[in-house]
Amino acid sequence: MKSYKIVITGPFNAGKTAFIHTISDIAMVTTERRISDPGVATAGKSETTVAMDYGQKRLGDALLHLYGTPGQARFEFMWSILAREMDAFVLLVDSTDKVSLLDAKQVMWQFRKQAKVPYVVAANKQDHRAALPPAEIRRLLAVSKDVTVMPCVAHEKESVLRILEHVRRLLR
């Protein structure tokens, strides 16, 4: 069985922890902690990842090791640690938060700098009325046509599975 390291990254509140939790075949390892900075807190979110999340997903003859990064800039030092030896990454963005796309662009740039590996942009929260369509996300992030931008709902297993199956195809 071939093993791959896939990093799930993106800005704060994009849904990285939910993405891994939804699809992992094992009990997810998480480093969620209570948000201590009231300026960062957001409605309905009381915890944030401070180091990483970890899960696994078997897809056919492949074992995907899923590493979720923290999204807050103050934990950026973890990004380079988690990016070591990655085979691909998923940039998860919050389709309902246009302002956070500036942060997503920075995260994407940082990970592309780490290694020349394939990646996918997952436009999360597509089940919300205010979600921008993937084509608009592509335009705002200035993503080239050779990078796939896919709709995603991180709490729906089928949606997350579609993203990971696409990533697996890129690794062949």
C-alpha positions in Angstrom: 0.0 0.0 0.0 1.3 3.4 -1.0 1.2 6.1 1.7 0.9 9.9 1.0 1.2 12.9 3.2 -1.6 15.4 2.4 -1.6 18.7 4.2 -5.0 20.4 4.8 -4.4 24.1 5.1 -6.1 27.4 4.9 -7.0 30.4 7.0 -8.7 30.5 10.4 -12.3 29.2 10.4 -12.1 27.6 6.9 -13.1 24.2 8.2 -9.9 22.2 8.3 -10.6 20.4 11.5 -14.1 19.5 10.3 -12.7 18.3 6.9 -10.4 15.8 8.6 -12.9 14.8 11.3 -15.6 14.0 8.6 -13.4 11.6 6.6 -10.8 10.1 9.0 -10.9 6.3 9.3 -9.3 6.6 12.7 -10.1 8.7 15.8 -8.7 12.1 14.8 -5.8 13.6 16.8 -6.4 17.2 17.4 -4.7 20.1 19.3 -7.8 22.3 19.6 -7.7 24.8 22.4 -10.0 27.5 23.7 -9.7 30.8 21.8 -8.1 33.2 24.3 -8.0 36.3 22.1 -11.5 37.9 22.0 -10.5 39.7 18.8 -10.1 36.3 17.0 -13.2 34.7 18.4 -16.1 34.3 15.9 -19.7 33.3 16.3 -20.1 29.6 17.0 -16.3 28.9 17.2 -14.8 28.7 20.7 -11.7 26.6 19.9 -8.9 26.8 17.4 -6.1 24.4 16.3 -2.8 25.4 17.8 -0.4 22.7 16.4 -2.1 20.3 14.0 -4.9 17.8 13.4 -4.2 14.3 12.1 -6.3 11.7 10.5 -6.1 8.9 8.0 -8.2 7.8 5.0 -7.8 4.7 2.9 -8.7 5.1 -0.7 -8.2 1.9 -2.7 -4.5 0.9 -2.5 -3.5 4.3 -1.0 -3.3 5.5 2.6 -3.7 9.2 3.0 -2.1 10.7 6.1 -4.1 14.0 6.6 -2.3 16.8 8.5 -4.4 19.9 9.3 -2.6 23.1 9.9 -3.5 25.9 12.3 -5.1 28.8 10.5 -4.1 31.8 12.6 -1.0 33.7 11.5 0.6 33.4 15.0 0.9 29.7 14.5 2.5 30.1 11.1 5.7 28.5 12.3 3.9 25.1 12.2 3.2 25.4 8.4 6.8 24.7 7.4 7.1 21.9 9.9 3.9 20.2 8.6 4.8 20.9 4.9 8.0 18.8 5.2 7.8 15.8 2.9 4.2 16.5 1.9 3.0 14.9 -1.3 0.1 17.3 -1.9 -2.0 19.9 -0.2 -5.6 21.1 0.0 -6.2 24.8 0.4 -9.5 25.0 2.2 -11.2 28.4 2.0 -14.4 29.8 3.5 -16.5 30.6 0.5 -18.7 32.9 2.7 -15.9 35.1 3.9 -14.5 37.2 1.1 -12.1 39.0 3.4 -10.5 35.7 4.5 -9.5 35.0 0.9 -6.6 37.5 1.3 -5.3 35.3 4.1 -5.9 32.2 1.9 -3.8 33.7 -0.8 -1.0 34.2 1.6 -1.3 30.6 2.9 -1.4 29.3 -0.7 1.8 31.2 -1.6 3.6 29.9 1.6 2.8 26.3 0.8 3.6 26.6 -2.9 7.0 28.0 -1.8 7.6 25.0 0.5 7.5 22.3 -2.2 6.5 21.9 -5.8 3.6 19.5 -5.2 0.1 19.3 -6.6 -2.7 21.0 -4.8 -6.4 21.6 -4.9 -8.5 24.6 -3.7 -11.6 23.4 -1.8 -14.3 26.2 -1.7 -15.9 25.2 1.6 -19.3 26.1 3.0 -21.0 25.8 -0.3 -24.2 24.9 1.5 -24.5 28.5 2.7 -26.6 31.0 0.8 -23.8 33.6 0.9 -21.2 31.2 -0.6 -19.2 32.5 -3.5 -19.1 30.0 -6.4 -15.8 28.2 -7.1 -15.2 30.2 -10.3 -15.3 33.5 -8.2 -12.9 31.9 -5.7 -10.6 31.1 -8.5 -10.7 34.7 -9.8 -10.2 36.2 -6.3 -7.3 33.9 -5.5 -5.8 34.4 -9.0 -5.4 30.6 -9.3 -4.2 29.3 -12.7 -6.4 27.2 -14.9 -4.3 24.1 -14.2 -5.3 24.1 -10.5 -8.7 22.6 -9.7 -11.1 24.7 -7.5 -13.8 22.4 -6.2 -17.0 23.0 -4.2 -16.9 21.6 -0.7 -19.0 21.1 2.4 -16.5 19.9 5.1 -19.3 18.3 7.2 -20.4 16.1 4.3 -18.5 12.9 3.8 -19.2 12.6 0.1 -18.0 16.1 -0.5 -14.7 15.6 1.3 -14.3 12.2 -0.4 -14.6 13.9 -3.8 -11.8 16.3 -2.9 -9.5 13.5 -1.7 -10.2 11.3 -4.6 -9.1 14.2 -6.9 -5.9 14.7 -4.9 -5.2 11.0 -5.2 -5.6 11.1 -9.0 -3.1 14.0 -9.1 -0.5 11.8 -7.3 -0.6 9.0 -9.8 
